[in-house]
Amino acid sequence: MIGLKRHTVQISNSCEEWNSIANDICRSIAETCSAYITDVQHVGSTAVPGLPAKPIIDIAVGVKSFAVIPQITNALSELGMLYRGDSGRSGGHLYIKESCKDVRISHIHVVLHNGLQWNNYLKFRDTLISSEELKSEYAKLKIELQKAYPNDRIKYTESKAKFIRSICSD
């Protein structure tokens, strides 16, 4: 299953299909934006095998400069991705892909390649992949927060921040 209604929180069991979908999205972005990007990576919880997650694929796109945002916006719109603005330190320039109105299947975060956000996305993903203990701890936290905030994705995300910072600041 892929896709989640905007603002809601629903954690699903890990699914092998997520990686295949992410690979297709990454390939499409790389082909369409090759002149403007440095790298594209599947990040977030769906990139961690065995980790329960919201069924939304997170993709990090690395650029050398934000000066290419207009060109990337045009290219990604051809792929049906909608520009949602600059989220700053909360995720870079955000693009979304929906299966239908308000049902998001992917978040694309355009950030500076090798910048703090880029490095944090990769460090968090790679740390969870390599540590069963941290992956288990994070899974438990996500399930607890889903119960506490089933219709408040902002609170859910804010409540995970301390755990994420603990990994990224090491």
C-alpha positions in Angstrom: 0.0 0.0 0.0 1.2 3.5 -0.8 -0.4 6.9 -0.1 -1.8 8.7 2.8 -4.5 11.4 3.2 -3.0 14.8 4.0 -2.7 15.6 7.7 -3.3 12.1 8.8 -0.9 9.6 10.5 -1.1 5.9 9.7 1.8 3.7 10.3 2.0 0.6 8.0 4.2 -2.5 8.2 7.3 -2.3 6.0 6.6 -3.3 2.5 9.1 -4.4 -0.2 7.1 -2.5 -2.8 8.2 0.8 -1.2 11.8 0.3 -2.4 10.6 -0.5 -6.0 8.4 2.5 -6.1 11.2 4.7 -4.7 13.6 3.4 -7.3 11.1 4.3 -10.1 10.7 7.8 -8.6 14.4 8.3 -8.2 15.1 7.1 -11.8 12.4 9.5 -13.2 13.8 12.4 -11.3 17.4 11.6 -12.3 16.4 11.3 -16.0 14.2 14.4 -16.0 16.5 16.7 -13.9 20.0 15.3 -14.7 21.2 18.7 -15.8 20.3 20.3 -12.5 20.9 17.8 -9.8 23.9 16.1 -8.2 22.3 13.0 -6.6 18.9 11.6 -5.7 18.3 9.2 -2.8 15.4 7.3 -1.2 15.4 8.4 2.4 13.0 8.4 5.4 11.4 5.4 7.1 10.3 3.7 3.9 14.0 3.4 3.0 14.7 1.3 6.0 13.9 -2.4 5.5 11.6 -3.7 8.3 10.7 -0.3 9.7 7.0 0.5 10.0 6.3 3.8 8.3 3.8 6.2 6.9 3.2 4.9 3.3 4.7 8.0 1.7 8.0 7.7 -0.1 10.6 10.4 0.9 13.2 11.3 -1.7 16.1 13.7 -1.2 17.4 15.5 -4.3 20.8 17.1 -4.0 21.6 20.3 -5.9 24.7 22.4 -5.9 22.7 25.6 -5.7 19.1 26.6 -5.2 19.4 28.8 -8.3 18.1 25.7 -10.3 14.8 25.5 -8.4 12.8 27.1 -11.3 14.2 24.6 -13.8 13.6 21.7 -11.3 10.1 22.9 -10.7 9.3 22.8 -14.4 10.9 19.4 -14.9 9.2 17.9 -11.8 5.8 19.3 -12.9 6.1 17.2 -16.1 6.2 14.2 -13.7 3.0 15.3 -12.0 4.8 16.7 -8.9 3.5 19.8 -7.2 5.8 22.5 -5.7 4.9 23.3 -2.2 7.5 25.9 -1.4 10.7 26.2 0.6 10.3 24.5 4.0 13.8 25.7 5.0 15.4 23.6 7.7 12.2 21.5 7.9 12.9 19.8 4.5 14.2 22.0 1.9 12.2 22.8 -1.2 9.2 20.5 -1.1 7.5 18.8 -4.0 4.6 16.3 -3.6 3.2 13.6 -5.7 -0.4 12.6 -5.1 -2.4 9.6 -6.3 -5.6 11.7 -6.0 -6.4 15.0 -4.4 -4.9 15.2 -0.9 -3.6 11.6 -1.0 0.2 11.9 -1.0 2.4 9.1 -2.2 5.7 10.9 -2.3 7.5 13.9 -0.8 10.5 15.1 -2.7 13.0 17.3 -0.7 15.4 19.4 -2.8 18.3 20.3 -0.6 22.0 21.3 -1.0 24.1 18.3 -1.9 26.5 17.5 1.0 24.7 20.2 3.1 23.5 19.6 6.6 20.0 18.5 5.5 21.4 16.1 2.9 23.9 14.6 5.3 21.2 14.3 8.0 18.8 12.5 5.6 21.5 9.9 4.7 22.9 9.6 8.2 19.5 8.9 9.8 18.6 6.4 7.1 21.9 4.6 7.2 22.1 4.6 11.1 18.6 2.9 11.3 19.6 0.4 8.6 22.7 -0.6 10.6 21.2 -0.6 14.1 18.4 -3.0 14.9 18.2 -1.5 18.4 17.6 2.1 17.2 15.3 0.9 14.4 13.2 -0.9 17.1 13.2 2.1 19.4 12.1 4.4 16.5 9.4 2.0 15.4 7.9 1.9 18.9 8.0 5.7 19.1 6.3 6.1 15.7 3.5 3.7 16.7 3.0 5.5 20.0 2.8 8.9 18.3 0.4 7.6 15.7 -2.0 6.7 18.5 -1.5 10.1 20.1 -1.8 12.2 16.9 -3.8 10.2 14.3 -5.0 13.5 12.6 -2.2 15.8 13.3 0.9 15.1 11.2 2.6 18.3 12.4 2.5 17.2 16.0 3.5 13.7 15.1 6.5 15.0 13.2 7.5 17.5 15.9 7.3 14.8 18.5 9.9 12.6 16.6 12.3 15.5 16.3 14.3 14.8 19.6 14.9 11.2 18.5 16.0 12.2 15.0 18.3 14.9 16.4 19.9 12.4 18.8 21.0 10.4 15.8 21.9 13.2 13.4 23.9 15.2 16.0 26.3 12.3 16.9 
